[in-house]
Amino acid sequence: MKNLIVNADDLGWTAGVNRGIAAAQRNGIVTSASLLANGGAFDDGVETAGELPGLGVGVHLNLSNGKPTAPPGEVPSLLNEKGEFSGGPQSLLVRLSTGRLDTREVEKEWEAQILKVLRAGIRPTHLDGHKHVQMLPGLFAIALRLAKKHGIEAMRVSHEASPLRTALSEGNRGSKVALKQGVEARGLKLLARGAREMAERSGISTADYFCGIAQTGVLRKAGVLQLLRNLPEGTTELMCHPGYADQDLRDSATRLQQSRQTEVEILTDPEIRKSVAELGIRLINYEGMGVAGR
């Protein structure tokens, strides 16, 4: 059986992103989304999710953008002088390695994010990380511990399968952005070594395969079609970032602007949906992983 989770990251970022995710689920192949507890449109994201009964919703653990969910005074090592998260995975990795990022504060903040989602009435299907922060050394174990504590049964392992990365790059080979992100994907693969085994020992499910890092922001229809044709047996997660570029998005700290609307168009394209059906691919979310092989 070939199962595909199509997960839209950044639910709750802005209302425009929420609308785009909803369109890609209602009219396309998106099956899952990851909710930012500290997103500017969190409440709208919760409402949007409530209107999409077929959408699995996970928690998009964040240490890179926005204000903390925990009281700022309890997580000072995570914040800049403005009291906000600051820095992507590379900066966080340096701070971790030099002891300037307190992992006890990471756990406190991530638990606050999970609890905010739970209190909003959402039972998370999985955990993943904004900019794959959950894959940094020592942080995957924290995420696993919190998943077990709060009854969350699955986690994303950001270990991009090379054959799937190659397939997804169809129609976009040679892109400087994709090449740069391909290097980052290989770096994450090194960090992800042993992650699935750690999750299995903890009783937490993971997808068999994952892809979408190298093509973030430069996804093409030809690549998605090629991915579908080359999908392996088992469960694969395709990470994506659909949305509409409203003013709040344009004002926010993300390079993913017009690309989000392009992804809505790709993910709702009739040829894409037809290919999924013709190839016998089962669209599921993380909640469906336990019954995917039945």
Residue frames relative to the residue before (quaternion, step in Angstrom):
aa qw qx qy qz dx dy dz
M 1.0000 0.0000 0.0000 0.0000 0.00 0.00 0.00
K 0.2118 -0.7601 0.6037 0.1137 3.55 -0.96 0.93
N 0.0494 -0.8099 0.5834 -0.0345 3.56 -0.51 1.27
L 0.0943 -0.8041 0.5865 0.0249 3.57 -1.00 0.83
I 0.1534 -0.7281 0.6640 0.0733 3.52 -0.95 1.05
V 0.0864 -0.7707 0.6298 0.0436 3.59 -0.72 1.03
N 0.0568 -0.8503 0.5221 -0.0349 3.55 -0.13 1.36
A 0.2333 -0.7667 0.5888 0.1051 3.55 -0.78 1.12
D 0.2719 -0.7709 0.5580 0.1429 3.58 -0.54 1.17
D 0.8142 0.3707 -0.2381 0.3782 3.54 -1.43 0.30
L 0.2400 0.7296 -0.5869 0.2562 3.62 1.03 0.65
G 0.7596 0.3354 -0.2637 0.4909 3.57 -0.85 1.00
W 0.4749 0.6749 -0.4508 0.3403 3.61 1.24 -0.12
T 0.7496 -0.1612 0.1269 0.6293 3.57 0.83 -1.07
A 0.6538 -0.5026 0.3797 0.4193 3.57 -1.26 0.28
G 0.6280 0.5429 -0.3346 0.4460 3.59 1.08 -0.68
V 0.6264 0.5087 -0.3305 0.4895 3.56 1.05 -0.73
N 0.6410 0.5296 -0.3239 0.4513 3.58 0.95 -0.85
R 0.6577 0.5061 -0.3139 0.4613 3.60 0.93 -0.87
G 0.6572 0.5179 -0.3137 0.4489 3.56 0.97 -0.83
I 0.6370 0.5115 -0.3240 0.4772 3.57 1.01 -0.80
A 0.6416 0.5247 -0.3232 0.4567 3.58 0.97 -0.85
A 0.6568 0.5032 -0.3136 0.4660 3.60 0.94 -0.85
A 0.6816 0.4930 -0.2861 0.4588 3.58 0.98 -0.86
Q 0.6498 0.4707 -0.3205 0.5034 3.59 1.23 -0.35
R 0.6889 0.4877 -0.2930 0.4490 3.58 0.83 -0.95
N 0.8231 0.2539 -0.0828 0.5011 3.56 0.87 -0.99
G 0.7635 0.3504 -0.1769 0.5129 3.57 1.26 0.01
I 0.7232 -0.4782 0.3299 0.3734 3.53 -1.22 -0.56
V 0.4156 0.6927 -0.4912 0.3258 3.62 1.19 0.17
T 0.1176 -0.8166 0.5646 0.0234 3.57 -0.88 1.00
S 0.7900 0.2149 -0.0389 0.5729 3.55 1.24 -0.52
A 0.0474 -0.7867 0.6145 0.0363 3.57 -1.20 0.49
S 0.2980 -0.7354 0.5840 0.1714 3.56 -1.27 0.49
L 0.2587 -0.8155 0.5107 0.0851 3.54 -0.60 1.25
L 0.3243 -0.7311 0.5775 0.1637 3.55 -0.91 1.06
A 0.3573 -0.7630 0.4960 0.2101 3.59 -0.42 1.20
N 0.7535 0.3442 -0.2063 0.5207 3.61 1.09 -0.64
G 0.3425 0.7581 -0.4881 0.2640 3.57 1.22 0.42
G 0.5897 -0.6097 0.4094 0.3360 3.56 -1.13 0.66
A 0.7538 0.2915 -0.1715 0.5634 3.58 1.21 -0.49
F 0.1251 0.8333 -0.5263 0.1143 3.58 1.05 0.82
D 0.6834 0.4893 -0.3059 0.4473 3.61 0.75 -1.00
D 0.6487 0.4959 -0.3115 0.4860 3.57 1.00 -0.81
G 0.6257 0.5397 -0.3337 0.4537 3.59 1.06 -0.71
V 0.6326 0.5160 -0.3205 0.4805 3.57 1.02 -0.80
E 0.6575 0.4992 -0.3079 0.4729 3.58 0.94 -0.88
T 0.6354 0.5312 -0.3232 0.4579 3.57 0.98 -0.86
A 0.6585 0.5119 -0.3080 0.4576 3.57 0.89 -0.94
G 0.6486 0.5377 -0.3125 0.4389 3.57 1.03 -0.77
E 0.6749 0.4751 -0.2844 0.4878 3.56 1.23 -0.45
L 0.6976 0.4133 -0.2419 0.5330 3.58 1.32 -0.07
P 0.1472 -0.8574 0.4849 0.0903 3.61 0.40 1.20
G 0.6767 0.4905 -0.3071 0.4552 3.62 1.12 -0.42
L 0.5790 0.6082 -0.3631 0.4037 3.58 1.29 -0.10
G 0.2801 -0.7166 0.6136 0.1778 3.56 -0.90 0.97
V 0.1358 -0.8080 0.5714 0.0468 3.59 -0.91 0.89
G 0.1060 -0.7874 0.6065 0.0324 3.55 -0.83 1.08
V 0.5037 -0.6146 0.5028 0.3401 3.56 -1.33 -0.02
H 0.2716 -0.7654 0.5710 0.1197 3.54 -0.79 1.13
L 0.2309 -0.8172 0.5143 0.1198 3.58 0.19 1.30
N 0.0879 -0.8411 0.5318 -0.0448 3.54 -0.72 1.13
L 0.0346 0.7702 -0.6369 0.0081 3.54 -1.13 0.83
S 0.6474 0.5966 -0.2700 0.3899 3.57 1.31 -0.03
N 0.8221 0.1613 -0.0510 0.5437 3.61 1.02 -0.70
G 0.8116 0.3066 -0.2204 0.4458 3.54 -1.14 0.74
K 0.6428 -0.5162 0.4093 0.3910 3.50 -1.36 -0.22
P 0.5709 -0.6102 0.4107 0.3648 3.59 -1.11 0.51
T 0.4696 -0.6388 0.5267 0.3066 3.53 -1.30 0.36
A 0.6386 0.4747 -0.3041 0.5239 3.57 1.15 -0.66
P 0.6331 -0.5004 0.3963 0.4379 3.64 -1.18 0.34
P 0.5452 -0.6602 0.3993 0.3278 3.64 -0.73 1.01
G 0.6533 0.5412 -0.3213 0.4208 3.59 0.98 -0.75
E 0.6698 0.4942 -0.2938 0.4699 3.58 1.26 -0.35
V 0.7748 0.2770 -0.1582 0.5458 3.61 1.25 -0.24
P 0.0934 0.8648 -0.4921 0.0355 3.63 0.94 0.78
S 0.6518 0.5355 -0.3426 0.4136 3.64 0.98 -0.68
L 0.6407 0.5319 -0.3244 0.4487 3.59 1.25 -0.26
L 0.7286 0.4774 -0.1975 0.4497 3.56 1.26 -0.43
N 0.4156 -0.6683 0.5517 0.2761 3.53 -1.30 0.46
E 0.7592 -0.3919 0.2595 0.4502 3.57 -1.29 -0.12
K 0.6511 0.4936 -0.3146 0.4831 3.60 1.24 -0.30
G 0.5138 -0.6597 0.4092 0.3652 3.57 1.28 -0.02
E 0.5896 0.5537 -0.3618 0.4636 3.55 1.21 0.55
F 0.5871 -0.5143 0.4704 0.4117 3.53 -1.32 0.27
S 0.0268 0.8053 -0.5913 0.0331 3.55 -1.06 0.66
G 0.7738 0.3567 -0.2713 0.4476 3.54 -0.84 0.99
G 0.4037 -0.7091 0.5336 0.2226 3.51 -1.09 0.80
P 0.8049 -0.3095 0.2006 0.4648 3.58 -1.29 -0.19
Q 0.6477 0.5264 -0.3450 0.4294 3.61 0.92 -0.78
S 0.6621 0.4928 -0.2994 0.4786 3.57 0.94 -0.88
L 0.6530 0.5099 -0.3114 0.4654 3.57 0.98 -0.85
L 0.6318 0.5384 -0.3312 0.4486 3.57 1.02 -0.79
V 0.6435 0.5089 -0.3183 0.4751 3.59 0.98 -0.84
R 0.6776 0.4915 -0.2968 0.4596 3.58 0.90 -0.90
L 0.6162 0.5332 -0.3390 0.4701 3.57 1.11 -0.68
S 0.7145 0.4806 -0.2607 0.4366 3.55 0.82 -1.04
T 0.7220 0.4017 -0.2426 0.5084 3.58 1.19 -0.48
G 0.5504 -0.6630 0.3690 0.3482 3.57 1.27 0.24
R 0.5208 0.6554 -0.4107 0.3614 3.60 1.22 0.29
L 0.6693 0.3921 -0.2953 0.5578 3.57 1.30 0.11
D 0.2738 -0.7919 0.5313 0.1248 3.56 -0.48 1.24
T 0.3512 -0.7692 0.4928 0.2052 3.61 -0.44 1.18
R 0.5659 0.5704 -0.3951 0.4452 3.60 1.18 -0.39
E 0.6523 0.4911 -0.3063 0.4895 3.57 1.11 -0.68
V 0.5762 0.5608 -0.3726 0.4633 3.59 1.12 -0.62
E 0.6747 0.4905 -0.2989 0.4634 3.58 0.85 -0.93
K 0.6387 0.5254 -0.3253 0.4586 3.59 0.98 -0.80
E 0.6800 0.4861 -0.2876 0.4676 3.58 0.92 -0.93
W 0.6829 0.4843 -0.3054 0.4538 3.59 0.83 -0.90
E 0.6325 0.5081 -0.3495 0.4687 3.58 1.02 -0.66
A 0.6173 0.5332 -0.3460 0.4636 3.59 1.03 -0.71
Q 0.6424 0.5149 -0.3260 0.4648 3.60 1.01 -0.77
I 0.6580 0.5027 -0.3089 0.4679 3.58 0.92 -0.89
L 0.6731 0.5022 -0.3016 0.4514 3.58 0.88 -0.92
K 0.6189 0.5348 -0.3560 0.4519 3.61 1.02 -0.68
V 0.6496 0.4990 -0.3145 0.4797 3.59 0.99 -0.80
L 0.6518 0.5114 -0.3167 0.4618 3.59 0.92 -0.87
R 0.6842 0.4929 -0.2905 0.4523 3.60 0.91 -0.88
A 0.6225 0.5248 -0.3371 0.4727 3.57 1.25 -0.38
G 0.6005 -0.6090 0.3419 0.3895 3.58 1.29 0.07
I 0.5666 0.5779 -0.3878 0.4412 3.56 1.26 0.26
R 0.2264 -0.7347 0.6247 0.1367 3.55 -0.97 0.94
P 0.3274 -0.7944 0.4697 0.2029 3.62 -0.20 1.22
T 0.3870 -0.7162 0.5378 0.2191 3.54 -1.03 0.86
H 0.8091 -0.0320 0.0717 0.5824 3.58 1.13 -0.58
L 0.3244 -0.6789 0.6051 0.2603 3.53 -1.39 0.01
D 0.0973 0.7416 -0.6638 0.0034 3.54 -1.23 0.58
G 0.4363 -0.7302 0.4742 0.2273 3.59 -1.21 0.00
H 0.4812 -0.6248 0.5341 0.3048 3.54 -1.10 0.78
K 0.8220 0.0003 -0.0825 0.5635 3.56 -0.64 1.19
H 0.5780 -0.6478 0.3456 0.3561 3.56 1.18 0.76
V 0.2089 0.8253 -0.5023 0.1515 3.56 1.15 0.61
Q 0.5928 0.5988 -0.3688 0.3925 3.60 1.13 -0.55
M 0.6474 0.5399 -0.3178 0.4340 3.60 1.23 -0.34
L 0.4851 0.6715 -0.4471 0.3375 3.62 1.21 -0.11
P 0.6589 -0.5456 0.3384 0.3921 3.61 -1.09 0.69
G 0.8197 0.2135 -0.1955 0.4943 3.53 -0.81 1.07
L 0.6658 0.5291 -0.3097 0.4252 3.59 1.13 -0.53
F 0.5713 0.5800 -0.3919 0.4285 3.60 1.13 -0.54
A 0.6442 0.5240 -0.3202 0.4560 3.59 0.99 -0.82
I 0.6233 0.5271 -0.3379 0.4684 3.59 1.06 -0.72
A 0.6602 0.5043 -0.3074 0.4640 3.58 0.90 -0.91
L 0.6341 0.5234 -0.3292 0.4644 3.58 0.99 -0.80
R 0.6509 0.5230 -0.3139 0.4520 3.57 0.92 -0.92
L 0.6819 0.4758 -0.2866 0.4760 3.59 0.95 -0.85
A 0.6011 0.5482 -0.3595 0.4571 3.58 1.06 -0.66
K 0.6649 0.4943 -0.3006 0.4725 3.57 0.89 -0.92
K 0.6588 0.5389 -0.3079 0.4251 3.57 0.89 -0.95
H 0.7957 0.3113 -0.1370 0.5012 3.57 0.95 -0.91
G 0.5543 -0.6718 0.3705 0.3227 3.58 1.19 0.46
I 0.4095 0.6799 -0.4937 0.3554 3.57 1.12 0.69
E 0.3009 -0.8570 0.4044 0.1072 3.54 -0.39 1.26
A 0.7921 0.2436 -0.1361 0.5429 3.62 1.19 -0.16
M 0.1013 -0.7751 0.6208 0.0603 3.54 -1.31 0.48
R 0.4571 -0.6416 0.5395 0.2974 3.52 -1.25 0.51
V 0.1325 -0.7253 0.6682 0.0996 3.51 -1.14 0.81
S 0.2707 -0.8034 0.5148 0.1273 3.60 -0.42 1.26
H 0.3042 0.7199 -0.5380 0.3159 3.53 0.63 1.24
E 0.1706 -0.8394 0.5100 0.0792 3.56 0.12 1.32
A 0.3850 -0.7334 0.5193 0.2103 3.54 -0.70 1.14
S 0.5038 -0.7017 0.4150 0.2857 3.59 -0.67 1.12
P 0.6675 0.4869 -0.3374 0.4511 3.68 0.81 -0.80
L 0.6617 0.4924 -0.3121 0.4714 3.58 1.05 -0.72
R 0.6007 0.5386 -0.3548 0.4724 3.59 1.09 -0.65
T 0.6450 0.5172 -0.3141 0.4668 3.58 0.99 -0.82
A 0.6623 0.5037 -0.3070 0.4620 3.58 0.91 -0.91
L 0.6961 0.4919 -0.2780 0.4429 3.57 0.88 -0.95
S 0.6339 0.5383 -0.3302 0.4465 3.60 1.21 -0.39
E 0.3790 0.7222 -0.4920 0.3045 3.62 1.26 0.02
G 0.7980 0.2437 -0.2081 0.5104 3.55 -0.88 0.98
N 0.7759 0.2572 -0.1454 0.5573 3.57 1.28 -0.07
R 0.2858 0.7786 -0.5135 0.2199 3.56 1.15 0.54
G 0.7804 0.3295 -0.2467 0.4707 3.56 -1.00 0.80
S 0.4330 0.6889 -0.4713 0.3401 3.59 1.24 -0.05
K 0.4774 -0.6858 0.4676 0.2882 3.59 -0.80 0.99
V 0.6354 0.5250 -0.3307 0.4597 3.57 1.02 -0.81
A 0.6776 0.4898 -0.2965 0.4615 3.58 0.88 -0.95
L 0.6386 0.5210 -0.3343 0.4572 3.60 1.00 -0.77
K 0.6495 0.5092 -0.3130 0.4700 3.58 0.95 -0.88
Q 0.6963 0.4622 -0.2731 0.4764 3.55 0.90 -0.92
G 0.5713 0.5753 -0.3757 0.4489 3.57 1.20 -0.47
V 0.6220 0.5182 -0.3282 0.4868 3.57 1.09 -0.74
E 0.6475 0.5083 -0.3163 0.4714 3.58 0.98 -0.84
A 0.6265 0.5406 -0.3356 0.4502 3.58 1.04 -0.78
R 0.6609 0.4933 -0.3128 0.4712 3.58 0.98 -0.79
G 0.6147 0.5341 -0.3418 0.4691 3.56 1.13 -0.63
L 0.6501 0.5039 -0.3079 0.4782 3.56 1.01 -0.83
K 0.5967 0.5653 -0.3642 0.4379 3.57 1.10 -0.69
L 0.6356 0.5173 -0.3287 0.4695 3.59 1.02 -0.74
L 0.6657 0.4900 -0.2999 0.4762 3.56 0.99 -0.85
A 0.6940 0.5075 -0.2682 0.4346 3.56 1.10 -0.74
R 0.4131 0.7127 -0.4808 0.3006 3.59 1.22 -0.10
G 0.8243 0.2025 -0.1720 0.5000 3.54 -0.80 1.01
A 0.4802 0.6950 -0.4374 0.3083 3.62 1.23 -0.19
R 0.6566 0.5021 -0.3278 0.4574 3.59 0.91 -0.84
E 0.6378 0.5176 -0.3282 0.4664 3.58 1.02 -0.76
M 0.6213 0.5300 -0.3356 0.4695 3.59 1.04 -0.76
A 0.6631 0.5036 -0.3022 0.4641 3.57 0.92 -0.91
E 0.6465 0.5266 -0.3201 0.4498 3.57 0.93 -0.90
R 0.6589 0.5035 -0.3125 0.4634 3.58 0.94 -0.85
S 0.6892 0.4633 -0.2675 0.4886 3.58 1.17 -0.61
G 0.4880 -0.6749 0.4234 0.3564 3.58 1.27 -0.13
I 0.5078 0.6218 -0.4193 0.4240 3.58 1.24 0.55
S 0.3833 -0.7419 0.5075 0.2124 3.58 -0.83 1.01
T 0.0673 -0.7576 0.6464 0.0605 3.56 -1.28 0.51
A 0.5421 -0.5635 0.4880 0.3879 3.56 -1.24 0.32
D 0.5643 -0.6063 0.4410 0.3458 3.56 -1.18 0.54
Y 0.7976 0.0918 -0.0044 0.5962 3.57 1.09 -0.79
F 0.1067 -0.7816 0.6134 0.0379 3.54 -1.24 0.55
C 0.1022 0.7876 -0.6047 0.0589 3.59 -1.09 0.67
G 0.5032 0.6642 -0.4788 0.2764 3.52 -1.34 0.32
I 0.5023 0.6712 -0.4303 0.3347 3.59 1.23 -0.21
A 0.7146 0.4775 -0.2767 0.4299 3.58 0.68 -1.09
Q 0.7486 0.4009 -0.2130 0.4833 3.58 1.07 -0.71
T 0.3265 0.7522 -0.5114 0.2570 3.60 1.21 0.29
G 0.8274 0.1680 -0.1609 0.5112 3.55 -0.67 1.14
V 0.7665 0.2737 -0.1695 0.5558 3.59 1.25 -0.22
L 0.2391 0.7980 -0.5164 0.1983 3.58 1.16 0.58
R 0.1192 -0.7903 0.5997 0.0406 3.56 -1.08 0.84
K 0.6121 -0.5651 0.4111 0.3701 3.57 -1.16 0.63
A 0.6375 0.5373 -0.3357 0.4384 3.60 0.92 -0.86
G 0.6505 0.5221 -0.3150 0.4528 3.57 1.03 -0.75
V 0.6528 0.4994 -0.3218 0.4701 3.58 0.94 -0.82
L 0.6388 0.5174 -0.3290 0.4647 3.60 0.97 -0.79
Q 0.6616 0.4936 -0.3066 0.4739 3.58 0.96 -0.84
L 0.6101 0.5411 -0.3452 0.4645 3.58 1.04 -0.72
L 0.6597 0.5142 -0.3135 0.4496 3.57 0.86 -0.94
R 0.6649 0.5049 -0.3058 0.4577 3.59 0.98 -0.83
N 0.7624 0.3608 -0.1784 0.5066 3.59 1.12 -0.65
L 0.3399 0.7651 -0.4934 0.2358 3.58 1.21 0.27
P 0.3690 -0.7488 0.5046 0.2201 3.61 -0.78 0.97
E 0.6212 -0.4828 0.4396 0.4333 3.54 -1.33 0.12
G 0.6569 0.4687 -0.3779 0.4539 3.55 -1.09 0.72
T 0.6062 -0.5626 0.4266 0.3661 3.57 -1.26 -0.41
T 0.0882 -0.7848 0.6134 0.0029 3.55 -0.85 1.09
E 0.1962 -0.7435 0.6205 0.1542 3.56 -1.10 0.69
L 0.1467 -0.7358 0.6562 0.0804 3.53 -1.02 0.96
M 0.2419 -0.7654 0.5843 0.1193 3.56 -0.64 1.17
C 0.0541 0.7966 -0.5997 0.0530 3.58 -0.96 0.85
H 0.2679 -0.7673 0.5692 0.1247 3.56 -1.32 0.30
P 0.0770 0.8172 -0.5668 0.0708 3.63 0.50 1.10
G 0.2564 0.7571 -0.5788 0.1613 3.55 -1.24 0.43
Y 0.3793 -0.6728 0.5718 0.2766 3.53 -1.36 0.05
A 0.4326 -0.7294 0.4773 0.2302 3.57 -0.90 0.96
D 0.0108 -0.7942 0.6062 -0.0407 3.56 0.06 1.30
Q 0.7219 -0.4432 0.2890 0.4460 3.58 -1.27 0.12
D 0.6231 0.5448 -0.3488 0.4395 3.59 1.00 -0.74
L 0.6430 0.5020 -0.3308 0.4744 3.59 1.02 -0.72
R 0.6587 0.5150 -0.3161 0.4484 3.58 0.92 -0.90
D 0.6949 0.4652 -0.2704 0.4771 3.57 1.13 -0.64
S 0.6385 0.5644 -0.3196 0.4143 3.59 1.23 -0.27
A 0.5751 -0.6185 0.4327 0.3154 3.53 -1.31 0.41
T 0.4773 0.6165 -0.5028 0.3732 3.54 0.30 1.28
R 0.3992 -0.7066 0.5280 0.2500 3.56 -0.99 0.79
L 0.6055 0.5605 -0.3548 0.4397 3.60 1.24 -0.34
Q 0.0938 0.8103 -0.5632 0.1320 3.54 -0.11 1.33
Q 0.8126 0.1973 -0.1048 0.5384 3.61 -0.07 -1.25
S 0.5631 0.6196 -0.3847 0.3887 3.59 1.12 -0.59
R 0.6022 0.5710 -0.3694 0.4181 3.59 1.08 -0.61
Q 0.6685 0.4772 -0.3089 0.4795 3.59 0.95 -0.83
T 0.5892 0.5578 -0.3587 0.4615 3.58 1.10 -0.68
E 0.6639 0.5016 -0.3056 0.4628 3.57 0.98 -0.82
V 0.5856 0.5465 -0.3773 0.4648 3.61 1.05 -0.63
E 0.6709 0.5054 -0.2972 0.4540 3.57 0.91 -0.94
I 0.6537 0.5078 -0.3129 0.4658 3.60 0.99 -0.82
L 0.7297 0.4716 -0.2451 0.4301 3.55 0.77 -1.07
T 0.7126 0.3857 -0.2536 0.5283 3.59 1.25 -0.31
D 0.3956 0.7400 -0.4668 0.2791 3.60 1.27 0.05
P 0.5202 -0.6700 0.4271 0.3133 3.64 -0.78 0.98
E 0.6382 0.5301 -0.3416 0.4416 3.61 1.01 -0.70
I 0.6141 0.5313 -0.3416 0.4733 3.57 1.07 -0.72
R 0.6865 0.4829 -0.2892 0.4602 3.58 0.82 -0.99
K 0.6381 0.5225 -0.3212 0.4655 3.58 1.03 -0.77
S 0.6481 0.5240 -0.3229 0.4484 3.59 0.96 -0.81
V 0.6089 0.5469 -0.3497 0.4559 3.58 1.00 -0.79
A 0.6861 0.4817 -0.2827 0.4662 3.58 0.89 -0.95
E 0.6938 0.4923 -0.2871 0.4403 3.59 0.83 -0.98
L 0.7093 0.4506 -0.2556 0.4781 3.58 1.05 -0.70
G 0.4612 -0.7204 0.4198 0.3035 3.57 1.28 0.05
I 0.3527 0.7424 -0.4925 0.2863 3.57 1.15 0.62
R 0.2897 -0.7581 0.5637 0.1536 3.54 -0.89 0.97
L 0.2535 -0.7645 0.5784 0.1294 3.59 -0.68 1.13
I 0.0687 0.7967 -0.5924 0.0976 3.58 -0.66 1.14
N 0.2907 -0.6857 0.6015 0.2890 3.54 -1.33 -0.13
Y 0.7464 -0.4117 0.2524 0.4579 3.58 -1.24 0.04
E 0.5945 0.5701 -0.3654 0.4335 3.58 1.13 -0.55
G 0.7006 0.4793 -0.2589 0.4608 3.56 1.15 -0.67
M 0.4326 0.7295 -0.4565 0.2689 3.59 1.22 -0.07
G 0.6585 0.5424 -0.3172 0.4142 3.57 1.01 -0.77
V 0.7546 0.3346 -0.2016 0.5272 3.57 1.16 -0.49
A 0.3806 0.7736 -0.4529 0.2272 3.59 1.30 -0.01
G 0.7444 0.4211 -0.2408 0.4589 3.58 0.97 -0.71
R 0.5080 0.6728 -0.4166 0.3403 3.59 1.26 -0.05
